[in-house]
Amino acid sequence: MSKVRKETIAIHGGYEDDPTTHSVAVPIYQTVAYAFDSADHGAALFNLEAEGFRYSRISNPTCAVLERRVAQLEGGVEAMAVGSGQAALHYAVANLLDPGKNIVSVPQLYGTTHTLFAHYLRRLGITVRFAESDQPAAIAALLDENSRGVFCETVGNPAGNMCDIEGLARVAHAHGVPLIVDNTVATPILLRPIEHGADIVVHSMTKFMGGHGTTMGGIIVDSGKFPWRNHARRFPMFNEPDESYHGLVYTDHFGDAAYIARCRSVYLRTTGSVLSPLSAFLLLQGIETVALRVERHVENARRVAEFLRNDPRVDWVNYVGFPDNPYHALARKYLNGKACSLLTFGAKGGYDGAVRFYDALKLIKRLVNLGDAKSLACHPASTTHRQMTREEQVKAGVTPEMIRLSIGIEHADDIIADLDQALDAARLRLDVLAAAS
């Protein structure tokens, strides 16, 4: 599949017709365990000396197809699917860290990612240092001998910023650490971070990749390019015998796939955030149409952004497709001149105006997911980022009047009509309140 294009990989990647039934659809292997031919065969599987499946907490044939397909879409060597995007993020960074160590992150983050980094990991003795900005120089200023990685979202949720992947990769690699990126919003259809120097890619499969709002899942993709052996002092877990796994040395046994192999053997096997075979099957159905959906998402978002821009009922619009957006040059570089379908705007009237608009929506769904085939709206200040202080919200790019839109694949005129009526309803309500006061 290495020579075919992403649209073809999304349909065929990681799977040949089932050898037993010749099914062209990926079977759902709804099983917990797998029979061994003998005691020696079972031992060989558990010693990782033989290929095969042992137990579905570790791997499953349906999940394996999903993993191969996403790895091929992202240009990585291997992938590991888990139960949610947050589990994927947790495992991705935990696989690099020990107490007393740190990672450095951009400040513009999804709310629950911020909670994981700022609060949960700290209880484990792990520090996440938040840079002042998403600029490579700001990241470099915080890296030291205890740093074990750099983290960013390729497209910030909900800030809408774009990170300079090549610049961040240069900074990370100069300090001997990998760059970990969350590529949920852009998807590999618009951006393949590994091609620009990223080492580890994380997705919430719940979003654009699944695309229908029915199935949760997460995935970690290993580029296979970070030289773990060259940085054995920083990363002994990949280069020294693992006492919990028969003295296995991951770099010796798995070579370029050492990172993802350890993630599966240590974290998925022992803490068990497993993706079910049925969920893997459903996510595969979504991936088959991801290229078509993203094309429609992008075009609809452009029309919505143009509608909102210069509308007197709107204070501002943050959309990287506009030439005056501070991240437009990066969008041209990394997204081939396109813009993602996630955008934000500020409704007139501050927090109250945003809430009035939000409550007046009819077609667009009010919820905290994104990347669905349906158009979705979120008011981050009262939902996804509510647990953050006002100062933390501002650093994450969240303001009281902000509305986050995830534009779906409905007819663009219908989406715009709903926005129009909700803006009118919000303005009317604010006018009534102003007159009453």
N, C-alpha and C positions, 0 to 999 in steps of 0.2 A: 504493500500500500504506500510505500515511500514515494512512488513516482506519480501518484494520482493526486488530484486536488481535494481541498477540504470538503467540498460539497459531496464528493464521492466517498471519502472516508466516513463522513457522517452517516452514510447508509450501509456501507459494507465493511468498515474497519473492524478488525479483531474477530471476524467470524467467517468460517466456511460452512457450507451446508452440513447439518448434523449427520455424522457418519452412520448412525444407526437407522434413523428414520428419513434422512434426507430433507428434513424440515428447513425451509429457507428463513423462517422466523426463529429467533433465538429461543430455545426452550426455557421454561421456568423450572429450574432444578430445586424444587421445594423439598429439600432434605437437610437434615441436621448433620448426618455423618456419612461416611463412605467405607465400604467393606475393604479389608486388606486381604491380599492373596495368602498371606502367611504372617507369622510373627516377625520374620526377617523383613518382609515387605513393609509392615507397619513401622518397624524400627528405622528403616531407611528413609521413609517419609518424614518421620519426626526428627531425624538427624539431618534433614534437608539434603540427603544424598540422592534421592529419587524424585522425579517430577510426579505430581499428582495431588489429589485433594485428601485431606484428613478429617476436617471438621469445619462446619460452615461459619464458625466464629473467626476462622483464620482466612479461609478462601472458599469460593463457591463458583461453579462453572458459569452461571448466569452473570454474576458480578464480575467475573474475570473478563467476559466479553466487553462489558462496560468499561472496565479499566483499560483494556487494550485499545478500545476505540478512542477514548479521551486522550490517552497517551499519544496516539498517532495524530489526533487533531492538534495537540499542543506541540508536537515534535519532541516528546520526551522518550525515555527508554522504558519506563514502567510507571504504573499508577496504582493507587490504593483507594478503593471506595469505602466510605463510612456512612453512618446514619444521618449526618447533617453537615452543613457547611461549617458550623461552629466546632464540631468534633474534628473536622479536617484541619481547621486552623490551629486548634489546641495541639493535636498530634504533630503537626508540621513544625511548630516551634519547640515543643517539648522534646522532640527527637534530637535537638541540638544542645539542650541546656541542662545544666546542673545548678544546684544552689550556689549562690555567690556570683553567678554569671549574668550577662545581660544581652538584650537585643536593643537595637535602636530603630524607632518607628517614626514615620511621618505623623503629623498631628491629625490629619483629616482621615477619620476612621468611622466605620459603621459603629453604632452605639454599643452593641454587645461585644464587638471586638475591643473597644475601649475598656469596657468593664473587665474582660478577661485580662487585658494587659495591665491595667492600672490597679486592679484589686486582687483578682484571684491568683495570678502568678506570684504576686508579691508575698502572699501567705506561704508560698512554697520556697521562698528565699530567692526568687528570680526577679530581676529588675527589668522593666521596660522603660527605656529613656525616650521621651517624646521630644523630637526636634522642634525648633521654633517654626520651621516651615518645611515644605516638601522639596526644597532645593538640595542638591547633592552636598554643597558646602555645609549646610546646617546639619546634615547627617554625619558628615566626616568629623565635625567638631565634637561629637559625643562618643565616637568609637575609641575603645582602649583595649588593653591586653585581655580584659575579661569579656569582651564582646564576642558573640557567637552568631550574629546574623543581623541583617537589615530587612525591614518589612515595609511594604507599601501596598496600597490598592492601585492597580493600574488606572482606574477611573474611580475617584473617591465617591463613596456613598454616605451621605447625600451631597457632599460639597461640590461634586462635579469637576473637581480638579483633575488634571492629568499629570502623572509623574513621568519624569525623564528617566526611562528605564535604563538606557545606556549610561547616563551619568551616574545613577545610583549603583549600577553594577560595577562601574570603574572604582567608585569609592569603596564599595564592599570588598571587592577583590584585592584592592591595594592594601586592605587591612586583614586579608586572609580569611574572610567570612563570606558565606553565601547570601545572595539576594533572594528573599521570599516575597512573592507577589500574589495578591488576591485578584484574579482576573474574571471575577463573576460578572461584572457589568459589561465589559468589552466582549467577552467570549473569544475563543480562538478564531471565530469567523472574522472579527474585525482586527484582532491583535494577538500575535503569538509572542509572548514575552521572552521565551527562550531564545528566539532569534535575535533578541536585542541584549542578551547577557544575563537574563534571570536564570536562577539555578533551580528553584522550587516554585511550582505554580499550584495555587489552591483555588477551588471553586465551591460555591454553594450550588449544587446541581438542582436545588429547589427552584432556582430562578430561570434564567433564559435557556439553559441547556435542557431542562425538563419541559419548561415552557407552558404548562397547562394548569399550574397551581394545584396539582393533585398529589404530588409525591415529594417527600423530603429526601435529601441526600447530599453528601459532600464527597470531594475527591482531592487527592494530593498527587501531583505529577512530578516525577523526578527527571530532571534534564539529563542526568548522567554525565554532566560536564564539570562539576566542581571537583577539584583534585584533593580528595580527602586524605590521601596518603601524604601529600606535600604539607599538610597541616595537622600532622598526627598529634602534636602537643596540644593544640586547641581542641581537637576532636578525637580523644582516645577511644571513645565508644565505638568508633568504626574501625579502629586500627589495632585494638588490643582484644585479647580473648574475652568473650562474654560468658561469665560464670553461670549465668542463668540459662545458657543455651549450649551446653556441652563444650565450652571453651571456643566457640565459633568466632572467627575473625571475619567481620563482614566484608571488608575490602578484599580479603583473600578469596573468599568463597563466592561473592557476588560481583566483584569488579565494579563496573560503572554504576550498577544498580544497588550499591551498598546502602545508600540512604533509605530508599523505600523498603528494602528488605528488612532493615532494622526496625523501621517504623511498624511494619506488619508483625514482626516476631516479638517485639517488646510491647508496643502499645495496643495494637488491635487484638493480639492474642490474649493479653493480660487484663485489659480494661474494657474491651468488648463493645465499642460503639459500632455495631454491625449493621450493614445495609442488607435488608431482606432481599431474597431473589425476586420477589414480585416487584419491589420498588426498583430494582435494577432493570427489570424488564420494561416497566413503565417509563423510566428515564431513557432507555434506548429508543422507545417509540418517539419521545420528544426530540431526541438528538437527530433523528432521521429528517426532520423538517427545520432544524435550527437555522440553516443557511437561508432558506426562504423566509422564515419568520423575521430574522434579523434585518433582512433587506426591507421588509414592509415596516417593521418597527422604526427603522432609521428614517425612512421617507415620511412616515406619519409624524414623527417627532419634529422633523424640519418644518412641516406645515404648521404644527401647533406652536412652535417657537416663533415663527414669523407672525402668527396671529397675535400672540401675547405681546410681542415687541411693539413698543410705541402705543399700546392701548392705554388710555387715560385711567383705566381702573386698576392698572398694574404699576407697581413702583419700579420693578427691575426684573430682568430675565437672565438667568445664568445658563448659557448654552454654548458649548465650545464650537459649534458650527458657525458662529458669528465672527467675522474678522476682527472685531474689537475685543473679543474675549481674550483674557491674558494667557489662556492655554491653547489658543487657536493654532499657533505654530506647532505645538506638540501633537495636536489632533491631525494636522496635515502630515506630520512625520510618521506617526504610529498608526493612525486609522485610515490612511490613504485618502485624507481630505474629508472623511465622513465624520459624523458625530453620533454618539450613542443615543439611545432613546430615553435615557434617564436625564431629566432636566429639572431645574428648580426655578421658582419665581416668587416674588414678594407681592402679596395682595395689598391693596390700599387699606389703611386702617390698622396696621400693626397686627398684634396678636388677635385682637377681636375681629378684625377684617378677615384674617386668614381662617379663623374658626367659622365665621359666617359663610364664607365661600365654601369651605369644606363640607359643612352641613347641608348646603344647597345642591350638591352634586346628585345626579340621578343615574346617568349611564355609567360614569366612572366610579369604580368601587373604592370605598374607604377602607383601607387595610394597610398592613405593614410589609406585605410581600412586594416583590418587583420582578420584572422579566416574564410576566404572565402574558398569554395571548390577549387577555382583557386589559384595558387601560385601568391603571390603579393610581390612587392618590394617597399621600401620607402627609401629616403635619408633624414633622420630626420633633419640634419643641415639646409637644404634648404626648409623644409616643416613643419612638425609637431612641431618642436622646433625652428623655424626661429625667432619667436618673442622674444626669450630669449637671454640674454647677453651670451657672450662666457663663462663667469664664471658660470652662471646658467646652461648652457648646459653641462659643465663638471661635475657639481654636479649631474645632472640628468643622467649622463652616456653617453652623446652624444659627439662624436668627429667629426671633419670635414670629415674624410674618411669613416665614418660608413655607412654601408648599412644594413637596417633591412629587413629580409626575413620572410614572413609568408608562410610556405610551404604547398601547397595544396595537393589534392588527385589524381593528374594526375599520370601517370607512372613515377617513379623516374628517369628512364634513360632519359626521355624527359626533365625533369626539369634540370638535370645535364648537358645535352647537351646544353641547352640555357645558363646556367651559364658559361660553357666552352667557347662558342663562344663570349659571351659578355666580358669575361676576356681577350680573345685574341684581340678583337677589341680595348679595352681600352689600352692594352699594345702597340699595333701597333701605335695607335694615339699618345701616349706619346713618343714613340721612334721617330716618325716623328717630333714632336715638339722639342724634344731634339736635333735632327740632324740639324734642321733649325736654332736653336739658337747658 
